[in-house]
């Protein structure tokens, strides 16, 4: 079992816009807090010196600690 990097295992994410804050269900892990290792996800990370996300991957979840600025997205 892999903990969802998007919600950090909570099953929800805090969304902030200007002075307002809302709580929304995590769409990556379907509010479960963990990822299914047999499902495929859109993932991106920066591979160079800049923080620009320039590497993209569609597949089973990767280890987020191995990549700079790792992001995982719902289907």
NORMO-V951971 format. One record per residue. N is the residue number from 0. PHI is phi in radians with two decimals (NA if undefined). OMEGA is omega as a letter, one per 40 degrees, with the letter a starting at -180 (NA if undefined). Layout:
n->[N:N]
phi->[PHI:PHI]
omega->[OMEGA:OMEGA]
This chain:
n->[0:1:2:3:4:5:6:7:8:9:10:11:12:13:14:15:16:17:18:19:20:21:22:23:24:25:26:27:28:29:30:31:32:33:34:35:36:37:38:39:40:41:42:43:44:45:46:47:48:49:50:51:52:53:54:55:56:57:58:59:60:61:62:63:64:65:66:67:68:69:70:71:72:73:74]
phi->[NA:-1.98:-1.23:-1.15:-1.34:-1.23:-1.86:1.06:1.53:-1.42:1.56:-2.50:-2.23:-1.65:-1.91:-2.04:-2.43:0.90:-1.71:-1.76:-2.36:-2.35:-1.96:-2.25:-1.19:-1.27:-1.51:-1.29:-1.81:0.97:1.11:-1.55:1.58:-2.44:-1.78:-1.40:-1.20:-1.66:-1.59:-1.85:-2.33:-1.40:-2.39:-2.55:-2.77:-1.65:-1.89:-1.99:-1.36:-1.40:-1.59:-1.21:-1.31:-2.12:-2.09:-2.19:-2.59:-2.08:3.02:-1.03:-1.06:-1.67:-1.35:-1.14:-1.31:-1.58:-2.30:-1.35:0.96:-1.12:-2.31:-2.19:-2.16:-1.19:-0.93]
omega->[a:i:a:a:a:a:a:i:a:a:i:i:i:a:a:i:a:a:a:i:i:i:a:i:i:a:i:a:a:i:i:a:i:a:i:a:a:i:i:a:i:a:a:i:i:a:a:a:a:i:a:i:a:i:a:a:i:a:i:a:i:i:a:a:a:a:i:i:a:i:i:a:i:a:NA]
